[in-house]
């Protein structure tokens, strides 16, 4: 089993407020925090003169995020000399201002960080069950977003904590143009969540697309986090507001810990895929890819019915893994190595095992990490609550669509657009961050505090009701949320990738990575390719409009399947960046399915 570390916020807050304190990762639980601001003030400040920067390995760096303003906030940190983690934190806070329905300080998330000189790390800062073990009617868990950002900053940040929050605070106070997606989310399922909130109905009139969305109360919360530090969310001023909400208590806030581990990874083609650690479904993604490789997907026409069949059948296997094998590793053993063993996975489907697994993990990459961590959540078939992001009932009953597939209704988790957000960052040193954040359903629980919405993450214990996914104090649920990375045969990160999409996330990523990594397509071609997902309960292939009426989709009738067209946004928005070390460049397409943005700049130094 991989080593799992837990870091309480009070153990890292001093470094979050200091400048350029880089701490080495630890592999033990922090039970008695002693790392206070007072203790850290004795440490000498690191300066460029004291520690000359090594030469950059890339001539470019960039951010691909769910909105252009978030990408710009991240690049602002890179231009200021910050790391990929600094940029990711700034972008994460910024995107929560533009997409208040999808992520933010009232929720949680997870991130993967890969550098050129160390094994990849997984950070799970998702919500947990309160210390009394009781799940409130709202399904709100103890939020981990702020603690996660603080822990990431402590481990890999160099800029001041306050500097990272400045773009988001500025945006909240000054206003940002309301997006068409935001207006759509208000219209379908958001009315209850925003009722009585002035920022969404200025002057009593409904907010219109393009009009300024000014969030003064959220801005005030962000300023508090800036000036008083991340601990104010758990023990200070913001905590006082949170504890007025049923299900959130002072002890649970104070005891919140970020879960850190070595993420699973496994060989796929000429690469190693690194994916979310349990209880995220990373192992299931790796399993899908290994199954497809064993069945010769690289030689299959991606415009054929056979391609749709193979990917769909691999998804059914992965879904079963999510529903039966995944859980919080603090509470249950997850057989990661077994689940990402390419020989075993080939045998499961009668495929051809690789003659020699490619890209064995370098010695410094941690042996026990072969796979993609898993997390799973909601299943494909008809299970409603939708996984941690897109699919599922949305807060306020958003069912977005309701195409039926004959027999069963294609569950709401298949008919609702993605309700998380993803971002990928690459800096000039070759560090890659892949980060997915969420409130779970759109608008979370629908409860607003301090200008932000609270999550309903604990609903995922019902979504995947397995012995490995039962609520206990401090426990995290299985989820669909799943950031991913790809390493080359030298162990260097060459791709960061992720997407919103709920229960569709694994299928979206598998289709994209199969086309890019096993079929030789460019990243842009792979991202633009039509997406689909099989609903096993109703035997329905849910497809994007581009596939409707295609010979490939028509051919699935011979398999006894039906075809249903998805509504817009169902298949997420892939945020990916690719590194070419020979050319020293960074590139990444902007997925036009939602309002994403990619910003790449020339690096200095």
Secondary structure, DSSP 4 states (H G I P E B T S, - for coil): ---EEEEEHHHHHHHHHSSS--PPP--S---S----HHHHTTSPPP-TTTSPPPPPS-SEEEEEESSHHHHHHHHHHHHTT--HHHHHHHHHHHHHHHTTTT-STTSEEEEEEE-SSS--EEEE---B--TT-PPPTT-PPBP-HHHHHHHHHHHH--S-HHHHHHHHHHHHHH-EEPPHHHHHHHHTTTHHHHTT-GGGSGGGSPP-TTSEE--HHHHHHHHHHHHH-GGGGTTSHHHHHHTTSTT--HHHHHH-EEEEEPPPEEEETTEEEEEPPTTSSHHHHHHHHHHHHHTTGGGS-TTSHHHHHHHHHHHHHHHHHHHHH---TTTS---HHHHT-HHHHHHHTT-PPPSS-SSPPPGGG-GGG-SB-----S-SSS-TT-SSSSSSPBTTTB-----B-SSSB--HHHHS---EEEEEEE-TT--EEEEEEE-SSTTTTS-EETTEEPP-GGGHHHHT-STTS---TTPPPP-S---EEEE-TTS-EEEEEE---GGGHHHHHHHHHIIIIIS---HHHHHHS--EEEETTTTEEEE-GGGTT-HHHHHGGGGT-EEEEPPTTTT---EEEEEETTTTEEE-PPPTTTT-EEEEEEPP-
